[in-house]
Every structure is written in C-alpha cells, then in structure tokens.
Amino acid sequence: MSRTKKTLATIALMLGVTAAAASPALADNGMPVAPPDNGMPVAPLDNGMPVTPLDNPMP
C-alpha cells in the first residue's frame, strides 16, 4: 500500500471514530431543555374534599 493510500485510510478511520464519538451529543434529546414556564400554580391533589364519582352508565 502506498503512503498516500495509508494516509487516506488513516484519515477516514479518524473521521469515523470521531463521528461515532460525537453522535450521542448530536441526538435530538442530547441537550437538556428547560420546561416551559406557564406561570400557573398547581394545587395539591389531596385537599381533604370528597370527590364526586363520574357519570358511568355501566354497572
């Protein structure tokens, strides 16, 4: 194998290894995203009030 072919093969191998190492960082969910700030407070689920059952015609 000539020196030129060896050089091109080495460069191709290095590019492949670099792409394989960088692929997780380029994924869709690789970067954390802050949750949207809608400004609405959330009430606690357990407030001690009885819950009325939904209308369910099935026995």
Rosetta constraint file for C-alpha pairs under 8 A:
AtomPair CA 1 CA 5 HARMONIC 6.30 0.50
AtomPair CA 1 CA 6 HARMONIC 6.65 0.50
AtomPair CA 2 CA 6 HARMONIC 6.33 0.50
AtomPair CA 3 CA 7 HARMONIC 6.13 0.50
AtomPair CA 4 CA 8 HARMONIC 6.20 0.50
AtomPair CA 5 CA 9 HARMONIC 6.01 0.50
AtomPair CA 6 CA 10 HARMONIC 6.09 0.50
AtomPair CA 7 CA 11 HARMONIC 6.19 0.50
AtomPair CA 8 CA 12 HARMONIC 6.09 0.50
AtomPair CA 9 CA 13 HARMONIC 6.11 0.50
AtomPair CA 10 CA 14 HARMONIC 6.14 0.50
AtomPair CA 11 CA 15 HARMONIC 6.16 0.50
AtomPair CA 12 CA 16 HARMONIC 6.20 0.50
AtomPair CA 13 CA 17 HARMONIC 6.23 0.50
AtomPair CA 14 CA 18 HARMONIC 6.08 0.50
AtomPair CA 15 CA 19 HARMONIC 6.08 0.50
AtomPair CA 16 CA 20 HARMONIC 6.16 0.50
AtomPair CA 17 CA 21 HARMONIC 6.17 0.50
AtomPair CA 18 CA 22 HARMONIC 6.12 0.50
AtomPair CA 19 CA 23 HARMONIC 5.95 0.50
AtomPair CA 22 CA 26 HARMONIC 6.58 0.50
AtomPair CA 23 CA 27 HARMONIC 6.49 0.50
AtomPair CA 24 CA 30 HARMONIC 6.59 0.50
AtomPair CA 25 CA 30 HARMONIC 5.25 0.50
AtomPair CA 25 CA 31 HARMONIC 7.46 0.50
AtomPair CA 26 CA 30 HARMONIC 6.33 0.50
